[in-house]
Amino acid sequence: MGVDFIEKVKRTFEKHLDLQRAKLATADLFTRTPIENRPAFSADLVGRFVPKVGMELIAEVDGQTLVLSNDQTVVARGTVPPSILQAVEDSCGVATAIVQEVHEFSGVVEVTLC
């Protein structure tokens, strides 16, 4: 009733890590990870409102420039490439822009479009 009893009553399965699943999740030389490739541009700040990094702004087309606003306040204006203007126009003339960097001293904000 010693060791042989313990061997008989112990669990019949073993907990272990699924090695194939772990192998699939491990990155190697040929793993292709998705890269965010959003159009980014800079715009000149207008007025006294300074946006924060990560803030969402509304981007609208105004002629050959893109106007960034927060609710009803115009925050920045920027001259952007025609491809970005066309992309915003194709989305009914309005897009969401996310602030990536703010340079208060130079009065420039860098944003990406969603």
N, C-alpha and C positions, 0 to 999 in steps of 0.2 A: 504494500500500500504506500509505497514511497514515490520514486521517480516514475515508475511505469503508470501509476494512477494519474499523475500530472500530465503525462504525455497523452493519455486517453481523453482527458476532459478539456484540454486546451482548445482554443479556436482552430478551426480547420482552414482558415484563410489568413493571408498575410497582407498587411497594408503596405503598399509601396507606390512609388511615383511612376506614372506611366511614362517610360523613357522615350517612347516615340513622340508623344505629345510634347514633351520638353524639348526634344530635338527639333520639332517643327517651329517652336517658339524662339529658338536660339538663332540670332542673326549670324550670318557668315559672309564670305566674300561676295556671293552672288545674290544676296537678299536685296530686293528692291523696295525701298521704303517710299511712301508718298511724300512729295515735297510740295509745300504750299507755294504756289506761283500766282500770287495775286498782283494785279497792277498797282504799283506804288508811285506816288508823286509828292511833290512839295507844293505848299501854298503859302501865301503871305497873310499873316494875321491882320485882321481889320478890327479896330476898336480896342476896348480894354479887356474883353473877355479872353481868358487864357484857358484853353481846354486841357484836360488831364490825359495822361497816357492810358489807352484802353477805352476812352470815351467814344461813343457812337455819335456820329454827326450825319446830317442829311446832305447828300451831294445832289445838286441840280445844275443843269446846263443853262448858261446865260451867254448866248452868242458863241464865242470861241473860248470862253473861260468856264471853269467849274466853280460854283459857289457852294461853300460848306456852311451849314447853319445848324444852330442848336435851337430847336423849336422855332421861334420867330426871329431870333437874333442871328445876323450874318457874322460868322466867326472868321472866315478866311476866303480868299479868292486865289485861284491858281490857273495858270496857262498850262494845259496838258496836251499830250499828243492826240492827234485825231482819232486813233484807235480807242482811247479811253472815252473820248467824247461820244463816239459812235456806240460804245458799249452801254453808256449811261442813257443815251437817247433810245436805244433798243429796249431798255427796261422802263419804258414810259417816262423817260426824262428824269427819273429819280433813282438814287441808289444809296446804300448805307456805306459810310466811310468810317474806318476805325483808326483812331490816332495812334501812331507808332512812336513818334518822338515829338517833343516840343522844344524849340530853341527860342526862349523868350528874348534873349539878348539881340538876336538877329531878326526876330519877328517872323520866324518861319515854323511851320508845322508840317510834319511828314505823316501822310495817311495812306492807307490801303483801301481798296474797294472790295466789298463782299460780293 
